[in-house]
Amino acid sequence: MESKNRTPSAEIHHILIVDDHPLVRVGLKSLIEAEADLKICGETGQVGEALDLVRATEPDLAIVDLSLADGNGLDLVKRLAAQQEDLRILVCSMHDESLFAQRVLSAGAMGYINKQEATTHIIDAVRQVLKGKVWLSKAMTEHMLQGFAQGRSSRKIASVESLSDRELEVFGLIGQGMGPSQIAELLHLSVKTIETHKQKIKKKLNLSSGSELTRCAMQWMLEQV
């Protein structure tokens, strides 16, 4: 039986899933393809393959996780937005929405949905973004509006929220137990550059030592699970 939102003649929207957990991809695909006008045109857990699939399949929308095995989802959003201007991007991740929502919108995505809400809201989010409208949780929308109303720039924020995108990426990798040389190799940067980022992170978070930075980063990573 066709739902009231689906008709046999409806335009088919093609969707790419980028998530390094196969079970998550299977779950999203099952939910999305239950809709007659939505079709998965590709799926991957790798950054390079995601870029290739966008070129090959020209999807209408890409669903992207922030944590990928071979790269950073936020950076991928920026690259996808630059590669295909008419591509809609929806981020679906376990990370704290209050920290990442504004970042993903600035990077070029049009929505953020927490994986815990995906089962019940992913179709609504997909349809909203396909229409060119922003999708955020009600709580996050209110949070952002309050921030604008109160003048965020007038407040000194000594928190992870104050880190740049690259600093946040380095902070997260430190939280995963990686050392400067490992992070440098993964991000294709010099060890000196990573050390500079660490110094800036410590200053912004009011941390006095490298060990304190590591403890803080590991604690933050545990809170993201």
Secondary structure in CASP SS format (residue, H / E / C, confidence):
PFRMAT SS
TARGET T0000
AUTHOR 0000-0000-0000
METHOD secondary structure of the structure
MODEL  1
M C 1.00
E C 1.00
S C 1.00
K C 1.00
N C 1.00
R C 1.00
T C 1.00
P C 1.00
S C 1.00
A C 1.00
E C 1.00
I C 1.00
H E 1.00
H E 1.00
I E 1.00
L E 1.00
I E 1.00
V E 1.00
D C 1.00
D C 1.00
H C 1.00
P H 1.00
L H 1.00
V H 1.00
R H 1.00
V H 1.00
G H 1.00
L H 1.00
K H 1.00
S H 1.00
L H 1.00
I H 1.00
E C 1.00
A C 1.00
E C 1.00
A C 1.00
D C 1.00
L E 1.00
K E 1.00
I E 1.00
C E 1.00
G E 1.00
E E 1.00
T E 1.00
G C 1.00
Q C 1.00
V H 1.00
G H 1.00
E H 1.00
A H 1.00
L H 1.00
D H 1.00
L H 1.00
V H 1.00
R H 1.00
A H 1.00
T H 1.00
E C 1.00
P C 1.00
D C 1.00
L E 1.00
A E 1.00
I E 1.00
V E 1.00
D C 1.00
L C 1.00
S E 1.00
L E 1.00
A C 1.00
D C 1.00
G E 1.00
N E 1.00
G H 1.00
L H 1.00
D H 1.00
L H 1.00
V H 1.00
K H 1.00
R H 1.00
L H 1.00
A H 1.00
A H 1.00
Q H 1.00
Q C 1.00
E C 1.00
D C 1.00
L C 1.00
R E 1.00
I E 1.00
L E 1.00
V E 1.00
C E 1.00
S E 1.00
M C 1.00
H C 1.00
D C 1.00
E H 1.00
S H 1.00
L H 1.00
F H 1.00
A H 1.00
Q H 1.00
R H 1.00
V H 1.00
L H 1.00
S H 1.00
A H 1.00
G C 1.00
A C 1.00
M C 1.00
G E 1.00
Y E 1.00
I E 1.00
N E 1.00
K H 1.00
Q H 1.00
E H 1.00
A H 1.00
T H 1.00
T H 1.00
H H 1.00
I H 1.00
I H 1.00
D H 1.00
A H 1.00
V H 1.00
R H 1.00
Q H 1.00
V H 1.00
L H 1.00
K C 1.00
G C 1.00
K C 1.00
V C 1.00
W E 1.00
L C 1.00
S C 1.00
K H 1.00
A H 1.00
M H 1.00
T H 1.00
E H 1.00
H H 1.00
M H 1.00
L H 1.00
Q H 1.00
G H 1.00
F H 1.00
A H 1.00
Q H 1.00
G C 1.00
R H 1.00
S H 1.00
S H 1.00
R C 1.00
K C 1.00
I C 1.00
A C 1.00
S C 1.00
V H 1.00
E H 1.00
S H 1.00
L C 1.00
S C 1.00
D H 1.00
R H 1.00
E H 1.00
L H 1.00
E H 1.00
V H 1.00
F H 1.00
G H 1.00
L H 1.00
I H 1.00
G H 1.00
Q C 1.00
G C 1.00
M C 1.00
G C 1.00
P H 1.00
S H 1.00
Q H 1.00
I H 1.00
A H 1.00
E H 1.00
L H 1.00
L H 1.00
H C 1.00
L C 1.00
S C 1.00
V H 1.00
K H 1.00
T H 1.00
I H 1.00
E H 1.00
T H 1.00
H H 1.00
K H 1.00
Q H 1.00
K H 1.00
I H 1.00
K H 1.00
K H 1.00
K H 1.00
L C 1.00
N C 1.00
L C 1.00
S C 1.00
S C 1.00
G H 1.00
S H 1.00
E H 1.00
L H 1.00
T H 1.00
R H 1.00
C H 1.00
A H 1.00
M H 1.00
Q H 1.00
W H 1.00
M H 1.00
L H 1.00
E H 1.00
Q H 1.00
V C 1.00
END
